[in-house]
Amino acid sequence: MVTLDSRQEAALQVVAEKFIAQHKGDAVKALKEMIVLNGHLQERLDAVEGRRRATR
């Protein structure tokens, strides 16, 4: 669970609304894309970490 202060929450709300708007208001479609994007990012981070461990 992530805890945000009110400023962070407001900023996140704006970004979320823009992302949903890019998906023509379809929040489920936007959420699915965000899950896929996060999966790709996690794979890249894991690869960087693997390379870092290999050089130690």
C-alpha positions in Angstrom: 0.0 0.0 0.0 1.3 3.4 -0.9 0.5 6.5 1.2 0.4 9.8 -0.5 0.1 13.3 0.9 -2.7 15.6 -0.4 -0.3 17.3 -2.9 0.9 13.9 -4.3 -2.7 12.7 -4.5 -3.8 15.7 -6.4 -0.9 15.4 -8.9 -1.6 11.7 -9.3 -5.3 12.4 -9.9 -4.5 14.8 -12.8 -2.2 12.3 -14.4 -4.7 9.5 -14.0 -7.5 11.6 -15.6 -5.3 12.5 -18.6 -4.3 8.8 -19.0 -8.0 7.7 -19.0 -8.9 10.5 -21.4 -6.2 9.2 -23.8 -8.2 5.9 -23.7 -11.5 7.7 -24.5 -12.7 7.5 -21.0 -12.3 3.7 -20.7 -10.8 3.3 -17.3 -10.5 -0.5 -17.6 -8.6 -0.2 -20.9 -6.3 2.4 -19.4 -5.6 0.2 -16.4 -4.8 -2.7 -18.6 -2.3 -0.7 -20.6 -0.7 0.6 -17.4 -0.3 -2.9 -16.1 1.4 -3.9 -19.4 3.6 -0.9 -19.3 4.6 -1.5 -15.7 5.4 -5.1 -16.6 7.7 -4.0 -19.4 9.4 -1.5 -17.1 9.9 -4.1 -14.4 11.5 -6.5 -17.0 13.9 -3.7 -18.0 14.7 -2.9 -14.3 15.3 -6.6 -13.6 17.7 -6.8 -16.6 19.7 -3.8 -15.4 19.9 -5.2 -11.9 21.0 -8.6 -13.3 23.8 -6.8 -15.3 24.8 -4.9 -12.2 25.1 -8.1 -10.1 27.1 -9.8 -12.9 29.7 -7.1 -12.8 30.3 -7.3 -9.0 
